Amino acid sequence: MAYNLDEKQQPIRDQIKKFAEKEVLPVCMELDRRKESFPSEYYQKLAKAGYVGFAMPKEYGGGGHDNLEYITMMEELTYWDAPTGLMAAIPQLATFPIFAYGTEEQKKKYVPKCASGELIPSFVLTERNAGSDASNQSTVAVIEGDHFVINGEKIFIMHGDVCTLGVLFCKIADKEENRTRISSIIIETDTPGWKARTLEHKMGMRAATTGLITLENVKAPLENQLGETGRGFIIAMNTLDGARIGVAAQAVGIAQRALDESIKYAKSRIAFGAPIAKLQAIQWMIADMATRTEAARLMAYKAASEQDKGNRVSMEAAQAKMYATEVANFCVDKAMQIHSGYGYIGEFSIIEKLYRDQRVTEIYEGTNEIQRLVIANSLLR
Ligand SMILES: Cc1cc2nc3c(=O)[nH]c(=O)nc-3n(C[C@H](O)[C@H](O)[C@H](O)COP(=O)(O)OP(=O)(O)OC[C@H]3O[C@@H](n4cnc5c(N)ncnc54)[C@H](O)[C@@H]3O)c2cc1C
């Protein structure tokens, strides 16, 4: 395939196509249209097939795949069904802080169970007044004896309605020094005081549910702190650097699907006695979609390859995420225009769903305005 940088990529695409034909395509429209509820059995199938733990380290039960392989998997899974890709991205996002910053005991205790699907982990950062301004945390953990007591509320948390493990970011109150510092704590969510519900009427990505969490005097042992006190914000931002390349890959998958569907449709739809593919107006849209999708893909691959070399990729990840998600926006919009009525009404094509699924890629894991800040800050330092 022209768009493989490395020969490892094609077998992943082939494997996912087979998985999608058997497990994804038969159910994805139904999962999109029903009332939001986490599809547990479906998640277990993803886990069993190795997509949940795909890039988690092998020594802790993961697939041990590198970043380029990971985003190939993400692009391909999202091509077939965007929320399915997202469902596989969340455990990687949530578990990364544990395997990158945790103690040996924490890694051994939690990562294998996250990789196998036994635990459903969430990345629990955002609050009502701490979205883009993520450091403005109100959730506070107070140390009492050998444990933390945590109070607060978290919003927009992927799988937060059902997660069994929360990688929580909050302030730890240091009574002696009379200050608070952002830190990260692993929470087993069957602890009393952890309450969660599913957020409703989500525009797209509906199969992967999103939750609101309240913490009322939730207790967690002190040994569940991840990394040093005060390092939580850095842990969260470093985690998001990698995850943003995954979002870029989701966007490339969506853009490619919009393009492929548009090519197919343009060849078959007759207007004025000939396929609309013969019209230059349509050809230009297809040409622009294909060119931008390829550019977005190369940016995502470059960022992942740099990450695989161990280089810092904040700027490259932000560029790839921003550009690819805006390309995906462009492509779903053009696909809608090409399909017209048959795109707008979901009964006739997947374009209506693609249009809804795409939009959040420009918002989550840092809005595209925040990506522009990251890029500018890297350049103007
Ligand atoms: C479906 C979904 C899933 C999500 N999953 C998770 C998850 O699993 N875990 C988690 O912790 N969070 C998650 N989020 C939260 C997500 O990361 C935030 O919604 C996002 O960071 C934006 O925050 P906000 O919605 O509060 O918008 P705000 O921060 O209020 O931003 C509002 C607008 O102001 C702009 N803006 C804000 N500050 C600046 C600035 N300094 N310069 C320029 N423009 C600015 C923004 O770009 C945006 O356009 C999810 C969100 C959604 C919708």
The ligand as an SDF file (V2000), in Angstrom:
LIG
                    3D

 53 58  0  0  0  0  0  0  0  0999 V2000
  -16.7440   13.2090   24.0050 C   0  0  0  0  0  0  0  0  0  0  0  0
  -15.6750   13.7640   24.8870 C   0  0  0  0  0  0  0  0  0  0  0  0
  -14.7730   12.8890   25.4940 C   0  0  0  0  0  0  0  0  0  0  0  0
  -13.8130   13.3600   26.3690 C   0  0  0  0  0  0  0  0  0  0  0  0
  -13.0010   12.4780   27.0370 N   0  0  0  0  0  0  0  0  0  0  0  0
  -12.2420   12.9140   28.0760 C   0  0  0  0  0  0  0  0  0  0  0  0
  -11.5720   11.9620   28.9300 C   0  0  0  0  0  0  0  0  0  0  0  0
  -11.6250   10.7450   28.7240 O   0  0  0  0  0  0  0  0  0  0  0  0
  -10.8870   12.4510   30.0040 N   0  0  0  0  0  0  0  0  0  0  0  0
  -10.7960   13.7780   30.2730 C   0  0  0  0  0  0  0  0  0  0  0  0
  -10.1690   14.1410   31.2720 O   0  0  0  0  0  0  0  0  0  0  0  0
  -11.4180   14.7040   29.4570 N   0  0  0  0  0  0  0  0  0  0  0  0
  -12.1360   14.3030   28.3870 C   0  0  0  0  0  0  0  0  0  0  0  0
  -12.7990   15.2140   27.5810 N   0  0  0  0  0  0  0  0  0  0  0  0
  -12.6700   16.6420   27.8600 C   0  0  0  0  0  0  0  0  0  0  0  0
  -11.9930   17.4320   26.7550 C   0  0  0  0  0  0  0  0  0  0  0  0
  -10.6150   17.2050   26.7490 O   0  0  0  0  0  0  0  0  0  0  0  0
  -12.3710   18.9100   26.9530 C   0  0  0  0  0  0  0  0  0  0  0  0
  -13.7350   19.0350   26.5960 O   0  0  0  0  0  0  0  0  0  0  0  0
  -11.5270   19.8570   26.1520 C   0  0  0  0  0  0  0  0  0  0  0  0
  -10.1980   19.8780   26.6410 O   0  0  0  0  0  0  0  0  0  0  0  0
  -12.0800   21.2760   26.1420 C   0  0  0  0  0  0  0  0  0  0  0  0
  -12.4670   21.6930   27.3950 O   0  0  0  0  0  0  0  0  0  0  0  0
  -13.9180   22.3850   27.5950 P   0  0  0  0  0  0  0  0  0  0  0  0
  -14.9040   21.5210   26.9250 O   0  0  0  0  0  0  0  0  0  0  0  0
  -14.0780   22.6860   29.0190 O   0  0  0  0  0  0  0  0  0  0  0  0
  -13.8240   23.7230   26.7490 O   0  0  0  0  0  0  0  0  0  0  0  0
  -13.2000   25.1240   27.2480 P   0  0  0  0  0  0  0  0  0  0  0  0
  -11.8630   24.8990   27.8240 O   0  0  0  0  0  0  0  0  0  0  0  0
  -14.2140   25.8280   28.0780 O   0  0  0  0  0  0  0  0  0  0  0  0
  -13.0410   25.9020   25.8770 O   0  0  0  0  0  0  0  0  0  0  0  0
  -14.1110   26.6160   25.2560 C   0  0  0  0  0  0  0  0  0  0  0  0
  -13.5490   27.2890   24.0150 C   0  0  0  0  0  0  0  0  0  0  0  0
  -12.5450   28.2570   24.3750 O   0  0  0  0  0  0  0  0  0  0  0  0
  -11.3220   27.9460   23.7070 C   0  0  0  0  0  0  0  0  0  0  0  0
  -10.2010   28.2680   24.5550 N   0  0  0  0  0  0  0  0  0  0  0  0
  -10.0500   28.0020   25.8800 C   0  0  0  0  0  0  0  0  0  0  0  0
   -8.8670   28.4430   26.3230 N   0  0  0  0  0  0  0  0  0  0  0  0
   -8.2300   28.9830   25.2570 C   0  0  0  0  0  0  0  0  0  0  0  0
   -6.9780   29.6200   25.0580 C   0  0  0  0  0  0  0  0  0  0  0  0
   -6.1140   29.7760   26.0690 N   0  0  0  0  0  0  0  0  0  0  0  0
   -6.6730   30.0750   23.8280 N   0  0  0  0  0  0  0  0  0  0  0  0
   -7.5450   29.9310   22.8010 C   0  0  0  0  0  0  0  0  0  0  0  0
   -8.7440   29.3430   22.9250 N   0  0  0  0  0  0  0  0  0  0  0  0
   -9.0900   28.8740   24.1300 C   0  0  0  0  0  0  0  0  0  0  0  0
  -11.3960   26.4610   23.3920 C   0  0  0  0  0  0  0  0  0  0  0  0
  -10.5280   26.1020   22.3350 O   0  0  0  0  0  0  0  0  0  0  0  0
  -12.8640   26.3150   23.0540 C   0  0  0  0  0  0  0  0  0  0  0  0
  -13.0690   26.7280   21.7270 O   0  0  0  0  0  0  0  0  0  0  0  0
  -13.7260   14.7600   26.6360 C   0  0  0  0  0  0  0  0  0  0  0  0
  -14.5980   15.6400   25.9850 C   0  0  0  0  0  0  0  0  0  0  0  0
  -15.5620   15.1490   25.1400 C   0  0  0  0  0  0  0  0  0  0  0  0
  -16.5190   16.1170   24.4940 C   0  0  0  0  0  0  0  0  0  0  0  0
  1  2  1  0
  2  3  1  0
  2 52  2  0
  3  4  2  0
  4  5  1  0
  4 50  1  0
  5  6  2  0
  6  7  1  0
  6 13  1  0
  7  8  2  0
  7  9  1  0
  9 10  1  0
 10 11  2  0
 10 12  1  0
 12 13  2  0
 13 14  1  0
 14 15  1  0
 14 50  1  0
 15 16  1  0
 16 17  1  0
 16 18  1  0
 18 19  1  0
 18 20  1  0
 20 21  1  0
 20 22  1  0
 22 23  1  0
 23 24  1  0
 24 25  2  0
 24 26  1  0
 24 27  1  0
 27 28  1  0
 28 29  2  0
 28 30  1  0
 28 31  1  0
 31 32  1  0
 32 33  1  0
 33 34  1  0
 33 48  1  0
 34 35  1  0
 35 36  1  0
 35 46  1  0
 36 37  1  0
 36 45  1  0
 37 38  2  0
 38 39  1  0
 39 40  1  0
 39 45  2  0
 40 41  1  0
 40 42  2  0
 42 43  1  0
 43 44  2  0
 44 45  1  0
 46 47  1  0
 46 48  1  0
 48 49  1  0
 50 51  2  0
 51 52  1  0
 52 53  1  0
M  END
$$$$
